[in-house]
């Protein structure tokens, strides 16, 4: 029999909780304290369940019946009302804009000890390039509006940036799906919608005589002395420009003749020791007094606490007359690899010196230990070769 308002008001507490039925699985539970709670009994997947619908009189008899009818619709559609309630509660407790979830994604990168440069680039993607959708509810964002953002970037000639932005945005949407704030990743629909990335190999000088001419020109560079030294150190150590620009004084072990680059600064997220040749150590000793009291070895001209700019090395090359299709700062790693391989040095030792990741984990650990003595010899031989290339071109010019 359905409940009436009179029956509800007359219901008094007893020694034990008891329930009054309104039909269709809806009950009013009377507790020993006198409180009255709406309960809904139902079966889902062959199992008995019970849900709380709120307390009376905050939830009236009519409201309770409306909730019961809504739950029955969910059951008819194959939805578990208990699970739906839990999901709605989780969703309501979490901010659901793309920007808020993007910030959570960045926070996760930090918590997982991602490299500083990785965090910085992802923040640029998600705060600057994805700015048009940051305030949009993540579950309302359509593939078409993402494509509009990506196509504008692609149209500016930055195809690689467009592809990388799509990938990073996809990571944010997948986080939203995992935390029940979205039901799908709209970037998935954009597969094949962007133009292919044009692979550009970094220009590198691989002719020994031309390399010698460049070294002579670098000796005559009349700009910021620390930049000149940093460039010479870059070539001597076969290092990535970013690693040299951010090099810190506490990473240098003069006694062991090693530069220890920490994992957080390395591209492959593993520490790398660079054996220092006699020529490399001479450069370090010459610049060491120039930045006393600060942590950077090669600071910017404008501020001793800031590293050289990202374009600093390439600006030197352009100033010396080298076009970007002739030489780039990243290209000197290819320069070293090509010349040393052509001269018969062990490819495995060269790869280890360049900090390239061996896909075989066991072999990678073994090689790192095995090749350190060989790498020390390789680095000194490379420095001596560079010195020979320079001298040969100096003699040719004098003649």
BALOBA-1460 file (C-alpha; in Angstrom, 3 decimals):
// residues 399
<rec num="1" residu="x" x="0.000" y="0.000" z="0.000"/>
<rec num="2" residu="x" x="1.268" y="3.480" z="-0.887"/>
<rec num="3" residu="x" x="2.228" y="5.762" z="1.943"/>
<rec num="4" residu="x" x="0.186" y="8.813" z="2.875"/>
<rec num="5" residu="x" x="1.359" y="12.029" z="4.471"/>
<rec num="6" residu="x" x="-0.694" y="11.160" z="7.559"/>
<rec num="7" residu="x" x="0.946" y="7.724" z="7.894"/>
<rec num="8" residu="x" x="4.403" y="9.298" z="7.650"/>
<rec num="9" residu="x" x="3.627" y="11.883" z="10.321"/>
<rec num="10" residu="x" x="2.211" y="9.257" z="12.665"/>
<rec num="11" residu="x" x="5.199" y="6.921" z="12.347"/>
<rec num="12" residu="x" x="6.962" y="6.758" z="15.729"/>
<rec num="13" residu="x" x="10.358" y="5.279" z="16.647"/>
<rec num="14" residu="x" x="10.586" y="1.792" z="18.087"/>
<rec num="15" residu="x" x="13.256" y="-0.282" z="19.805"/>
<rec num="16" residu="x" x="14.651" y="-1.226" z="16.415"/>
<rec num="17" residu="x" x="14.666" y="0.591" z="13.048"/>
<rec num="18" residu="x" x="11.798" y="-0.409" z="10.786"/>
<rec num="19" residu="x" x="10.548" y="0.501" z="7.303"/>
<rec num="20" residu="x" x="7.277" y="1.589" z="5.760"/>
<rec num="21" residu="x" x="6.777" y="0.674" z="2.092"/>
<rec num="22" residu="x" x="5.462" y="3.045" z="-0.566"/>
<rec num="23" residu="x" x="5.683" y="0.464" z="-3.340"/>
<rec num="24" residu="x" x="8.034" y="0.062" z="-6.283"/>
<rec num="25" residu="x" x="10.999" y="-0.466" z="-3.964"/>
<rec num="26" residu="x" x="10.609" y="2.871" z="-2.133"/>
<rec num="27" residu="x" x="10.686" y="2.695" z="1.679"/>
<rec num="28" residu="x" x="10.773" y="5.141" z="4.561"/>
<rec num="29" residu="x" x="13.097" y="3.937" z="7.337"/>
<rec num="30" residu="x" x="12.213" y="5.025" z="10.877"/>
<rec num="31" residu="x" x="15.320" y="5.007" z="13.120"/>
<rec num="32" residu="x" x="15.304" y="4.594" z="16.898"/>
<rec num="33" residu="x" x="16.197" y="8.279" z="17.184"/>
<rec num="34" residu="x" x="13.026" y="9.219" z="15.312"/>
<rec num="35" residu="x" x="14.804" y="10.319" z="12.092"/>
<rec num="36" residu="x" x="13.138" y="9.255" z="8.871"/>
<rec num="37" residu="x" x="15.228" y="8.263" z="5.821"/>
<rec num="38" residu="x" x="14.120" y="7.373" z="2.314"/>
<rec num="39" residu="x" x="15.545" y="4.096" z="0.988"/>
<rec num="40" residu="x" x="15.247" y="2.535" z="-2.455"/>
<rec num="41" residu="x" x="15.569" y="-1.227" z="-2.882"/>
<rec num="42" residu="x" x="16.348" y="-2.641" z="-6.327"/>
<rec num="43" residu="x" x="18.102" y="-5.507" z="-8.059"/>
<rec num="44" residu="x" x="20.893" y="-5.029" z="-10.585"/>
<rec num="45" residu="x" x="22.797" y="-7.856" z="-12.208"/>
<rec num="46" residu="x" x="20.877" y="-10.328" z="-10.081"/>
<rec num="47" residu="x" x="22.073" y="-8.717" z="-6.814"/>
<rec num="48" residu="x" x="20.006" y="-6.870" z="-4.224"/>
<rec num="49" residu="x" x="20.945" y="-3.209" z="-3.648"/>
<rec num="50" residu="x" x="19.742" y="-0.384" z="-1.460"/>
<rec num="51" residu="x" x="20.249" y="3.365" z="-1.990"/>
<rec num="52" residu="x" x="19.640" y="6.331" z="0.253"/>
<rec num="53" residu="x" x="17.453" y="9.040" z="-1.283"/>
<rec num="54" residu="x" x="17.717" y="11.568" z="1.538"/>
<rec num="55" residu="x" x="15.930" y="12.323" z="4.787"/>
<rec num="56" residu="x" x="12.346" y="13.326" z="5.410"/>
<rec num="57" residu="x" x="11.062" y="16.080" z="5.446"/>
<rec num="58" residu="x" x="14.007" y="17.626" z="3.485"/>
<rec num="59" residu="x" x="12.990" y="15.174" z="0.764"/>
<rec num="60" residu="x" x="9.219" y="15.148" z="0.560"/>
<rec num="61" residu="x" x="7.057" y="12.159" z="-0.326"/>
<rec num="62" residu="x" x="6.605" y="13.554" z="-3.849"/>
<rec num="63" residu="x" x="10.363" y="14.141" z="-4.239"/>
<rec num="64" residu="x" x="11.113" y="10.614" z="-3.075"/>
<rec num="65" residu="x" x="8.659" y="9.170" z="-5.587"/>
<rec num="66" residu="x" x="10.198" y="11.261" z="-8.396"/>
<rec num="67" residu="x" x="13.647" y="9.941" z="-7.470"/>
<rec num="68" residu="x" x="12.312" y="6.377" z="-7.429"/>
<rec num="69" residu="x" x="10.858" y="6.819" z="-10.912"/>
<rec num="70" residu="x" x="14.168" y="8.241" z="-12.205"/>
<rec num="71" residu="x" x="16.057" y="5.283" z="-10.759"/>
<rec num="72" residu="x" x="13.657" y="2.880" z="-12.459"/>
<rec num="73" residu="x" x="14.386" y="4.594" z="-15.783"/>
<rec num="74" residu="x" x="18.090" y="4.067" z="-15.200"/>
<rec num="75" residu="x" x="17.551" y="0.407" z="-14.391"/>
<rec num="76" residu="x" x="15.466" y="-0.015" z="-17.544"/>
<rec num="77" residu="x" x="18.388" y="1.491" z="-19.511"/>
<rec num="78" residu="x" x="20.844" y="-0.974" z="-17.923"/>
<rec num="79" residu="x" x="22.438" y="1.616" z="-15.639"/>
<rec num="80" residu="x" x="23.409" y="0.818" z="-12.054"/>
<rec num="81" residu="x" x="21.930" y="3.717" z="-10.008"/>
<rec num="82" residu="x" x="24.422" y="3.248" z="-7.150"/>
<rec num="83" residu="x" x="27.372" y="3.505" z="-9.511"/>
<rec num="84" residu="x" x="25.834" y="6.486" z="-11.318"/>
<rec num="85" residu="x" x="25.408" y="8.301" z="-8.001"/>
<rec num="86" residu="x" x="29.045" y="7.636" z="-7.077"/>
<rec num="87" residu="x" x="30.261" y="8.868" z="-10.470"/>
<rec num="88" residu="x" x="28.142" y="12.017" z="-10.263"/>
<rec num="89" residu="x" x="29.583" y="12.743" z="-6.810"/>
<rec num="90" residu="x" x="33.164" y="12.346" z="-8.068"/>
<rec num="91" residu="x" x="32.425" y="14.512" z="-11.097"/>
<rec num="92" residu="x" x="30.816" y="17.252" z="-9.025"/>
<rec num="93" residu="x" x="33.814" y="17.401" z="-6.690"/>
<rec num="94" residu="x" x="36.340" y="17.971" z="-9.502"/>
<rec num="95" residu="x" x="36.783" y="21.079" z="-11.679"/>
<rec num="96" residu="x" x="35.850" y="20.168" z="-15.223"/>
<rec num="97" residu="x" x="37.377" y="22.856" z="-17.436"/>
<rec num="98" residu="x" x="40.145" y="21.897" z="-19.820"/>
<rec num="99" residu="x" x="42.463" y="24.392" z="-18.102"/>
<rec num="100" residu="x" x="41.906" y="22.922" z="-14.643"/>
<rec num="101" residu="x" x="42.601" y="19.383" z="-15.852"/>
<rec num="102" residu="x" x="45.622" y="20.597" z="-17.838"/>
<rec num="103" residu="x" x="47.010" y="22.063" z="-14.606"/>
<rec num="104" residu="x" x="46.494" y="18.691" z="-12.919"/>
<rec num="105" residu="x" x="48.383" y="17.030" z="-15.779"/>
<rec num="106" residu="x" x="51.315" y="19.442" z="-15.300"/>
<rec num="107" residu="x" x="51.239" y="18.742" z="-11.544"/>
<rec num="108" residu="x" x="51.441" y="15.006" z="-12.298"/>
<rec num="109" residu="x" x="54.498" y="15.585" z="-14.500"/>
<rec num="110" residu="x" x="56.190" y="17.411" z="-11.634"/>
<rec num="111" residu="x" x="55.266" y="14.669" z="-9.146"/>
<rec num="112" residu="x" x="56.749" y="12.087" z="-11.517"/>
<rec num="113" residu="x" x="60.024" y="14.060" z="-11.662"/>
<rec num="114" residu="x" x="59.737" y="14.980" z="-15.321"/>
<rec num="115" residu="x" x="62.587" y="17.064" z="-16.705"/>
<rec num="116" residu="x" x="62.288" y="20.809" z="-16.207"/>
<rec num="117" residu="x" x="62.345" y="21.401" z="-19.953"/>
<rec num="118" residu="x" x="59.535" y="18.837" z="-20.413"/>
<rec num="119" residu="x" x="57.370" y="20.597" z="-17.843"/>
<rec num="120" residu="x" x="58.125" y="23.984" z="-19.390"/>
<rec num="121" residu="x" x="57.229" y="22.848" z="-22.909"/>
<rec num="122" residu="x" x="54.020" y="21.152" z="-21.794"/>
<rec num="123" residu="x" x="53.001" y="24.278" z="-19.890"/>
<rec num="124" residu="x" x="53.600" y="26.352" z="-23.032"/>
<rec num="125" residu="x" x="51.461" y="23.964" z="-25.078"/>
<rec num="126" residu="x" x="48.595" y="23.890" z="-22.581"/>
<rec num="127" residu="x" x="48.614" y="27.487" z="-21.362"/>
<rec num="128" residu="x" x="49.542" y="29.413" z="-24.501"/>
<rec num="129" residu="x" x="48.706" y="27.351" z="-27.578"/>
<rec num="130" residu="x" x="45.583" y="25.746" z="-26.084"/>
<rec num="131" residu="x" x="44.377" y="29.034" z="-24.538"/>
<rec num="132" residu="x" x="41.111" y="29.151" z="-26.595"/>
<rec num="133" residu="x" x="39.743" y="26.043" z="-24.845"/>
<rec num="134" residu="x" x="41.124" y="26.460" z="-21.309"/>
<rec num="135" residu="x" x="37.830" y="27.751" z="-19.886"/>
<rec num="136" residu="x" x="35.637" y="25.301" z="-21.783"/>
<rec num="137" residu="x" x="34.022" y="22.314" z="-19.994"/>
<rec num="138" residu="x" x="36.205" y="19.414" z="-21.062"/>
<rec num="139" residu="x" x="33.277" y="17.133" z="-21.917"/>
<rec num="140" residu="x" x="31.833" y="19.721" z="-24.326"/>
<rec num="141" residu="x" x="34.943" y="20.263" z="-26.454"/>
<rec num="142" residu="x" x="34.512" y="19.002" z="-30.012"/>
<rec num="143" residu="x" x="37.145" y="17.677" z="-32.441"/>
<rec num="144" residu="x" x="36.288" y="20.513" z="-34.839"/>
<rec num="145" residu="x" x="37.360" y="23.261" z="-32.437"/>
<rec num="146" residu="x" x="40.609" y="21.426" z="-31.664"/>
<rec num="147" residu="x" x="41.270" y="21.083" z="-35.383"/>
<rec num="148" residu="x" x="40.738" y="24.815" z="-35.825"/>
<rec num="149" residu="x" x="43.493" y="25.529" z="-33.254"/>
<rec num="150" residu="x" x="45.841" y="22.964" z="-34.772"/>
<rec num="151" residu="x" x="45.295" y="24.086" z="-38.362"/>
<rec num="152" residu="x" x="46.187" y="27.688" z="-37.484"/>
<rec num="153" residu="x" x="49.482" y="26.479" z="-36.015"/>
<rec num="154" residu="x" x="50.058" y="24.196" z="-38.982"/>
<rec num="155" residu="x" x="49.311" y="27.082" z="-41.363"/>
<rec num="156" residu="x" x="52.088" y="29.122" z="-39.773"/>
<rec num="157" residu="x" x="54.559" y="26.454" z="-40.904"/>
<rec num="158" residu="x" x="54.868" y="24.695" z="-37.532"/>
<rec num="159" residu="x" x="53.636" y="21.228" z="-38.458"/>
<rec num="160" residu="x" x="55.683" y="19.509" z="-35.757"/>
<rec num="161" residu="x" x="54.276" y="21.858" z="-33.100"/>
<rec num="162" residu="x" x="50.723" y="21.088" z="-34.242"/>
<rec num="163" residu="x" x="51.321" y="17.342" z="-33.944"/>
<rec num="164" residu="x" x="52.933" y="17.694" z="-30.528"/>
<rec num="165" residu="x" x="50.096" y="19.925" z="-29.273"/>
<rec num="166" residu="x" x="47.545" y="17.328" z="-30.401"/>
<rec num="167" residu="x" x="49.465" y="14.672" z="-28.453"/>
<rec num="168" residu="x" x="49.705" y="16.751" z="-25.271"/>
<rec num="169" residu="x" x="46.026" y="17.739" z="-25.418"/>
<rec num="170" residu="x" x="45.201" y="14.065" z="-25.853"/>
<rec num="171" residu="x" x="47.001" y="13.324" z="-22.577"/>
<rec num="172" residu="x" x="44.804" y="15.889" z="-20.815"/>
<rec num="173" residu="x" x="41.610" y="14.435" z="-22.276"/>
<rec num="174" residu="x" x="42.645" y="10.921" z="-21.248"/>
<rec num="175" residu="x" x="43.174" y="12.208" z="-17.701"/>
<rec num="176" residu="x" x="39.676" y="13.687" z="-17.857"/>
<rec num="177" residu="x" x="38.272" y="10.328" z="-18.993"/>
<rec num="178" residu="x" x="40.110" y="8.492" z="-16.215"/>
<rec num="179" residu="x" x="38.711" y="10.888" z="-13.597"/>
<rec num="180" residu="x" x="35.146" y="10.678" z="-14.973"/>
<rec num="181" residu="x" x="34.993" y="14.247" z="-16.254"/>
<rec num="182" residu="x" x="34.807" y="13.255" z="-19.915"/>
<rec num="183" residu="x" x="33.658" y="10.213" z="-21.828"/>
<rec num="184" residu="x" x="36.086" y="10.354" z="-24.748"/>
<rec num="185" residu="x" x="39.279" y="11.865" z="-26.144"/>
<rec num="186" residu="x" x="38.300" y="14.120" z="-29.088"/>
<rec num="187" residu="x" x="41.903" y="14.235" z="-30.352"/>
<rec num="188" residu="x" x="41.496" y="10.581" z="-31.373"/>
<rec num="189" residu="x" x="39.155" y="11.679" z="-34.167"/>
<rec num="190" residu="x" x="41.911" y="13.931" z="-35.560"/>
<rec num="191" residu="x" x="44.196" y="11.091" z="-36.623"/>
<rec num="192" residu="x" x="45.242" y="11.821" z="-40.194"/>
<rec num="193" residu="x" x="43.696" y="15.307" z="-40.139"/>
<rec num="194" residu="x" x="47.054" y="17.096" z="-39.923"/>
<rec num="195" residu="x" x="49.703" y="17.331" z="-42.615"/>
<rec num="196" residu="x" x="52.713" y="15.089" z="-42.106"/>
<rec num="197" residu="x" x="55.745" y="16.539" z="-40.390"/>
<rec num="198" residu="x" x="58.609" y="17.351" z="-42.704"/>
<rec num="199" residu="x" x="61.683" y="15.786" z="-41.143"/>
<rec num="200" residu="x" x="64.577" y="18.225" z="-41.161"/>
<rec num="201" residu="x" x="68.045" y="16.954" z="-40.458"/>
<rec num="202" residu="x" x="70.158" y="19.454" z="-38.566"/>
<rec num="203" residu="x" x="72.886" y="20.857" z="-40.762"/>
<rec num="204" residu="x" x="76.332" y="19.663" z="-39.756"/>
<rec num="205" residu="x" x="79.877" y="20.191" z="-40.975"/>
<rec num="206" residu="x" x="81.462" y="16.803" z="-41.625"/>
<rec num="207" residu="x" x="84.469" y="17.841" z="-43.691"/>
<rec num="208" residu="x" x="87.578" y="18.009" z="-41.503"/>
<rec num="209" residu="x" x="89.083" y="20.982" z="-43.338"/>
<rec num="210" residu="x" x="85.861" y="22.976" z="-43.138"/>
<rec num="211" residu="x" x="85.614" y="22.133" z="-39.446"/>
<rec num="212" residu="x" x="89.148" y="23.415" z="-38.992"/>
<rec num="213" residu="x" x="88.212" y="26.681" z="-40.728"/>
<rec num="214" residu="x" x="85.242" y="27.081" z="-38.412"/>
<rec num="215" residu="x" x="87.436" y="26.521" z="-35.341"/>
<rec num="216" residu="x" x="89.861" y="29.192" z="-36.557"/>
<rec num="217" residu="x" x="86.952" y="31.574" z="-37.079"/>
<rec num="218" residu="x" x="85.653" y="30.762" z="-33.608"/>
<rec num="219" residu="x" x="89.066" y="31.608" z="-32.133"/>
<rec num="220" residu="x" x="88.668" y="35.053" z="-33.676"/>
<rec num="221" residu="x" x="85.170" y="35.618" z="-32.297"/>
<rec num="222" residu="x" x="85.131" y="39.036" z="-30.597"/>
<rec num="223" residu="x" x="81.813" y="38.842" z="-28.753"/>
<rec num="224" residu="x" x="80.947" y="37.740" z="-25.192"/>
<rec num="225" residu="x" x="84.020" y="35.679" z="-24.098"/>
<rec num="226" residu="x" x="81.934" y="33.218" z="-22.068"/>
<rec num="227" residu="x" x="79.820" y="32.487" z="-25.152"/>
<rec num="228" residu="x" x="82.970" y="31.786" z="-27.157"/>
<rec num="229" residu="x" x="84.241" y="29.430" z="-24.440"/>
<rec num="230" residu="x" x="80.858" y="27.715" z="-24.144"/>
<rec num="231" residu="x" x="80.799" y="27.099" z="-27.912"/>
<rec num="232" residu="x" x="84.310" y="25.627" z="-27.871"/>
<rec num="233" residu="x" x="83.316" y="23.448" z="-24.889"/>
<rec num="234" residu="x" x="80.168" y="22.332" z="-26.772"/>
<rec num="235" residu="x" x="82.236" y="21.068" z="-29.714"/>
<rec num="236" residu="x" x="84.857" y="19.421" z="-27.506"/>
<rec num="237" residu="x" x="82.349" y="17.477" z="-25.385"/>
<rec num="238" residu="x" x="79.880" y="16.440" z="-28.156"/>
<rec num="239" residu="x" x="77.119" y="17.676" z="-25.855"/>
<rec num="240" residu="x" x="73.647" y="19.005" z="-26.489"/>
<rec num="241" residu="x" x="73.500" y="22.812" z="-26.464"/>
<rec num="242" residu="x" x="70.922" y="22.848" z="-23.673"/>
<rec num="243" residu="x" x="73.150" y="20.742" z="-21.434"/>
<rec num="244" residu="x" x="76.052" y="23.150" z="-21.895"/>
<rec num="245" residu="x" x="73.907" y="26.260" z="-21.426"/>
<rec num="246" residu="x" x="72.509" y="24.954" z="-18.123"/>
<rec num="247" residu="x" x="75.786" y="23.445" z="-16.879"/>
<rec num="248" residu="x" x="76.346" y="24.060" z="-13.149"/>
<rec num="249" residu="x" x="79.597" y="24.418" z="-11.268"/>
<rec num="250" residu="x" x="78.744" y="21.640" z="-8.789"/>
<rec num="251" residu="x" x="78.494" y="19.162" z="-11.693"/>
<rec num="252" residu="x" x="82.215" y="19.445" z="-12.457"/>
<rec num="253" residu="x" x="84.713" y="17.119" z="-10.791"/>
<rec num="254" residu="x" x="88.146" y="18.508" z="-11.666"/>
<rec num="255" residu="x" x="89.971" y="15.755" z="-9.789"/>
<rec num="256" residu="x" x="88.240" y="12.935" z="-11.704"/>
<rec num="257" residu="x" x="88.057" y="15.011" z="-14.895"/>
<rec num="258" residu="x" x="84.307" y="14.426" z="-15.208"/>
<rec num="259" residu="x" x="81.217" y="16.490" z="-15.881"/>
<rec num="260" residu="x" x="78.267" y="14.777" z="-14.195"/>
<rec num="261" residu="x" x="74.986" y="15.784" z="-15.877"/>
<rec num="262" residu="x" x="72.037" y="14.887" z="-13.596"/>
<rec num="263" residu="x" x="69.176" y="12.755" z="-14.890"/>
<rec num="264" residu="x" x="66.603" y="15.550" z="-14.678"/>
<rec num="265" residu="x" x="68.501" y="17.537" z="-17.299"/>
<rec num="266" residu="x" x="69.128" y="14.689" z="-19.703"/>
<rec num="267" residu="x" x="66.865" y="13.987" z="-22.664"/>
<rec num="268" residu="x" x="66.559" y="10.287" z="-21.779"/>
<rec num="269" residu="x" x="66.101" y="10.994" z="-18.045"/>
<rec num="270" residu="x" x="69.273" y="9.189" z="-16.939"/>
<rec num="271" residu="x" x="72.461" y="10.692" z="-15.525"/>
<rec num="272" residu="x" x="75.396" y="11.007" z="-17.908"/>
<rec num="273" residu="x" x="79.091" y="11.423" z="-17.132"/>
<rec num="274" residu="x" x="81.162" y="13.303" z="-19.678"/>
<rec num="275" residu="x" x="84.935" y="12.655" z="-19.510"/>
<rec num="276" residu="x" x="86.789" y="15.967" z="-19.815"/>
<rec num="277" residu="x" x="89.783" y="16.300" z="-22.098"/>
<rec num="278" residu="x" x="92.757" y="18.467" z="-21.266"/>
<rec num="279" residu="x" x="91.421" y="21.174" z="-23.603"/>
<rec num="280" residu="x" x="87.946" y="21.078" z="-21.980"/>
<rec num="281" residu="x" x="89.457" y="21.485" z="-18.527"/>
<rec num="282" residu="x" x="91.507" y="24.455" z="-19.728"/>
<rec num="283" residu="x" x="88.330" y="26.172" z="-20.889"/>
<rec num="284" residu="x" x="86.594" y="25.526" z="-17.578"/>
<rec num="285" residu="x" x="89.544" y="26.866" z="-15.598"/>
<rec num="286" residu="x" x="89.590" y="30.012" z="-17.718"/>
<rec num="287" residu="x" x="85.893" y="30.820" z="-17.122"/>
<rec num="288" residu="x" x="85.685" y="29.552" z="-13.543"/>
<rec num="289" residu="x" x="86.576" y="32.882" z="-11.857"/>
<rec num="290" residu="x" x="84.129" y="34.825" z="-14.050"/>
<rec num="291" residu="x" x="80.978" y="33.708" z="-12.265"/>
<rec num="292" residu="x" x="82.071" y="33.255" z="-8.660"/>
<rec num="293" residu="x" x="79.151" y="33.072" z="-6.255"/>
<rec num="294" residu="x" x="76.701" y="31.818" z="-8.877"/>
<rec num="295" residu="x" x="75.887" y="28.269" z="-9.960"/>
<rec num="296" residu="x" x="76.094" y="28.506" z="-13.757"/>
<rec num="297" residu="x" x="79.357" y="27.862" z="-15.572"/>
<rec num="298" residu="x" x="78.334" y="29.724" z="-18.743"/>
<rec num="299" residu="x" x="75.938" y="32.516" z="-17.698"/>
<rec num="300" residu="x" x="74.191" y="35.042" z="-19.882"/>
<rec num="301" residu="x" x="75.790" y="38.417" z="-20.542"/>
<rec num="302" residu="x" x="72.700" y="40.120" z="-19.120"/>
<rec num="303" residu="x" x="72.385" y="38.221" z="-15.834"/>
<rec num="304" residu="x" x="74.805" y="35.880" z="-14.061"/>
<rec num="305" residu="x" x="71.906" y="33.794" z="-12.700"/>
<rec num="306" residu="x" x="70.467" y="33.109" z="-16.155"/>
<rec num="307" residu="x" x="71.889" y="30.709" z="-18.750"/>
<rec num="308" residu="x" x="72.845" y="31.638" z="-22.264"/>
<rec num="309" residu="x" x="69.814" y="32.006" z="-24.514"/>
<rec num="310" residu="x" x="68.573" y="29.081" z="-26.571"/>
<rec num="311" residu="x" x="69.704" y="30.796" z="-29.777"/>
<rec num="312" residu="x" x="73.088" y="31.974" z="-28.459"/>
<rec num="313" residu="x" x="75.237" y="29.379" z="-30.248"/>
<rec num="314" residu="x" x="73.426" y="29.720" z="-33.561"/>
<rec num="315" residu="x" x="73.801" y="33.488" z="-33.398"/>
<rec num="316" residu="x" x="77.586" y="32.993" z="-33.289"/>
<rec num="317" residu="x" x="77.428" y="30.768" z="-36.372"/>
<rec num="318" residu="x" x="75.356" y="33.319" z="-38.281"/>
<rec num="319" residu="x" x="77.757" y="36.059" z="-37.197"/>
<rec num="320" residu="x" x="80.638" y="34.037" z="-38.644"/>
<rec num="321" residu="x" x="78.800" y="33.715" z="-41.958"/>
<rec num="322" residu="x" x="77.388" y="30.182" z="-41.664"/>
<rec num="323" residu="x" x="73.819" y="29.807" z="-42.913"/>
<rec num="324" residu="x" x="71.359" y="27.568" z="-41.050"/>
<rec num="325" residu="x" x="71.519" y="25.060" z="-43.923"/>
<rec num="326" residu="x" x="75.296" y="24.860" z="-43.438"/>
<rec num="327" residu="x" x="75.709" y="24.529" z="-39.663"/>
<rec num="328" residu="x" x="73.646" y="24.471" z="-36.464"/>
<rec num="329" residu="x" x="74.675" y="24.145" z="-32.839"/>
<rec num="330" residu="x" x="72.954" y="20.744" z="-32.544"/>
<rec num="331" residu="x" x="74.772" y="19.576" z="-35.654"/>
<rec num="332" residu="x" x="78.170" y="19.326" z="-33.958"/>
<rec num="333" residu="x" x="77.128" y="16.043" z="-32.359"/>
<rec num="334" residu="x" x="76.669" y="14.672" z="-35.894"/>
<rec num="335" residu="x" x="79.989" y="16.249" z="-36.829"/>
<rec num="336" residu="x" x="81.797" y="14.309" z="-34.103"/>
<rec num="337" residu="x" x="79.933" y="11.077" z="-34.819"/>
<rec num="338" residu="x" x="80.618" y="11.196" z="-38.565"/>
<rec num="339" residu="x" x="84.315" y="12.040" z="-38.323"/>
<rec num="340" residu="x" x="85.057" y="9.585" z="-35.514"/>
<rec num="341" residu="x" x="83.203" y="6.745" z="-37.262"/>
<rec num="342" residu="x" x="85.043" y="7.482" z="-40.498"/>
<rec num="343" residu="x" x="88.340" y="7.328" z="-38.596"/>
<rec num="344" residu="x" x="87.509" y="3.844" z="-37.313"/>
<rec num="345" residu="x" x="86.563" y="4.473" z="-33.694"/>
<rec num="346" residu="x" x="84.139" y="2.012" z="-32.077"/>
<rec num="347" residu="x" x="80.509" y="2.923" z="-32.909"/>
<rec num="348" residu="x" x="79.424" y="1.626" z="-29.491"/>
<rec num="349" residu="x" x="81.845" y="3.935" z="-27.689"/>
<rec num="350" residu="x" x="80.775" y="6.880" z="-29.852"/>
<rec num="351" residu="x" x="77.095" y="6.200" z="-29.101"/>
<rec num="352" residu="x" x="77.842" y="5.990" z="-25.382"/>
<rec num="353" residu="x" x="79.744" y="9.286" z="-25.555"/>
<rec num="354" residu="x" x="76.732" y="10.900" z="-27.243"/>
<rec num="355" residu="x" x="74.450" y="9.565" z="-24.455"/>
<rec num="356" residu="x" x="72.281" y="7.748" z="-26.964"/>
<rec num="357" residu="x" x="69.929" y="5.258" z="-25.326"/>
<rec num="358" residu="x" x="70.485" y="1.580" z="-26.056"/>
<rec num="359" residu="x" x="67.069" y="-0.106" z="-26.322"/>
<rec num="360" residu="x" x="68.376" y="-3.221" z="-24.562"/>
<rec num="361" residu="x" x="68.305" y="-2.337" z="-20.848"/>
<rec num="362" residu="x" x="70.831" y="-4.968" z="-19.723"/>
<rec num="363" residu="x" x="73.273" y="-4.064" z="-22.496"/>
<rec num="364" residu="x" x="72.728" y="-0.351" z="-21.730"/>
<rec num="365" residu="x" x="73.772" y="-0.757" z="-18.072"/>
<rec num="366" residu="x" x="76.734" y="-2.930" z="-19.079"/>
<rec num="367" residu="x" x="77.917" y="-0.506" z="-21.761"/>
<rec num="368" residu="x" x="77.783" y="2.500" z="-19.461"/>
<rec num="369" residu="x" x="80.231" y="0.839" z="-17.112"/>
<rec num="370" residu="x" x="82.362" y="-0.864" z="-19.755"/>
<rec num="371" residu="x" x="82.965" y="2.124" z="-21.989"/>
<rec num="372" residu="x" x="83.998" y="4.790" z="-19.498"/>
<rec num="373" residu="x" x="87.771" y="4.195" z="-19.950"/>
<rec num="374" residu="x" x="87.298" y="4.026" z="-23.725"/>
<rec num="375" residu="x" x="85.198" y="7.189" z="-23.663"/>
<rec num="376" residu="x" x="87.927" y="9.026" z="-21.754"/>
<rec num="377" residu="x" x="90.398" y="8.125" z="-24.488"/>
<rec num="378" residu="x" x="87.872" y="8.969" z="-27.202"/>
<rec num="379" residu="x" x="87.212" y="12.440" z="-25.762"/>
<rec num="380" residu="x" x="90.911" y="13.231" z="-25.556"/>
<rec num="381" residu="x" x="91.510" y="11.927" z="-29.084"/>
<rec num="382" residu="x" x="88.603" y="14.062" z="-30.346"/>
<rec num="383" residu="x" x="90.008" y="17.160" z="-28.643"/>
<rec num="384" residu="x" x="93.439" y="16.474" z="-30.128"/>
<rec num="385" residu="x" x="91.919" y="16.006" z="-33.589"/>
<rec num="386" residu="x" x="90.122" y="19.332" z="-33.307"/>
<rec num="387" residu="x" x="93.414" y="20.950" z="-32.339"/>
<rec num="388" residu="x" x="95.066" y="19.399" z="-35.417"/>
<rec num="389" residu="x" x="92.248" y="20.557" z="-37.713"/>
<rec num="390" residu="x" x="92.611" y="24.079" z="-36.345"/>
<rec num="391" residu="x" x="96.424" y="24.130" z="-36.744"/>
<rec num="392" residu="x" x="96.277" y="22.815" z="-40.304"/>
<rec num="393" residu="x" x="93.902" y="25.572" z="-41.366"/>
<rec num="394" residu="x" x="95.906" y="28.217" z="-39.524"/>
<rec num="395" residu="x" x="99.022" y="27.098" z="-41.420"/>
<rec num="396" residu="x" x="97.093" y="27.113" z="-44.714"/>
<rec num="397" residu="x" x="95.929" y="30.671" z="-44.077"/>
<rec num="398" residu="x" x="99.420" y="31.823" z="-43.151"/>
<rec num="399" residu="x" x="100.801" y="30.277" z="-46.334"/>
